[in-house]
Amino acid sequence: MKDIARHAGVSQSAVSFALNGRPGVSEETRDRVHRVAEQLGWRPSTAARQLSGEGAATVGFVLARPADTLGVDSFFLQLVSGIQEVLSERHLGLLFQVVEDIADECAVYRRWWAEHRVDGVLVVDPRTDDPRPDLLDELGLPAVVIGGAPDERHPGLSTVWADDAGAMASVVDELYALGHRRLVHIAGLPGLAHTERRIRTLRAEAGRRGLTEVESVTTNYSDAEAAAVTRRVLERPAPPTALIYDNDVMAVAGVATATELGFAVPAEVSVLAWEDSALCRMVKPWLSALSRDSMEFGRTAARELTALLDGGPARTVRVPVPRVIVRDSTGPARGA
């Protein structure tokens, strides 16, 4: 600030007012200070901002999932891309960490809060019995929960959520109309709120239609577990006629396994992926899938968090329901 003041021919206090957007200097002086600061390559110090109570200019994002399943997960790659796009516009950093479980994630939040490392956090994978909202309320750490249903118990937290129940209902509608009566849902991690919503909805939709050969099997989202479950259910005496996978990677593994076992897709078994991606159009047959704008999901979450950081109220925002894109991997059930 001394260098800027000397080059601009003003006092250090004038430089402080100008750079921090405070009143007390003329617009001419403010412009001159900003020009000199730009010429000198000045950037605000994160440490200094923290000491003055202005925040860390950083947002935290912790993911408690198996690390080896993340590199091929198109949803999270696009979600983070959308988040980063909004944060970069505000010159906010993203501090990302992968941990083993929810207990470790809570420990990270406590450490970040104590060290003033982040101004707020983005929380993913809400659980059915989730300790994180209570902890974040206790810490007073601004947060946006991504994928959780509206929660009146934590009015200080914003929520960006997708209607997984409505999406699963549309999937069942599509397959039922094609004559499928034996359905298996190869789901993601047990205990995740959106996994449980999908399972409950599938069960309810099956009950409403009188279907008795419908089930969900949870996995860790990996291609290996998807292949193992696919093999197990297709080797039954009465195998399912349609398989629903909770992501694109599992669906691709499912098609490969079904083909290896001698099942024609979709003539003998239909396959549908929950997440649409380029991967769904790189295999034969092309995969029918639920399509949503995952990058916009991330942008929306980041915007809601920056609004909280600006002093705005917590809100609940719903993103559009994913829609079924019909391609070559779904067709009429045999004999329908």
Disulfide bonds with the S-S distance in Angstrom:
none
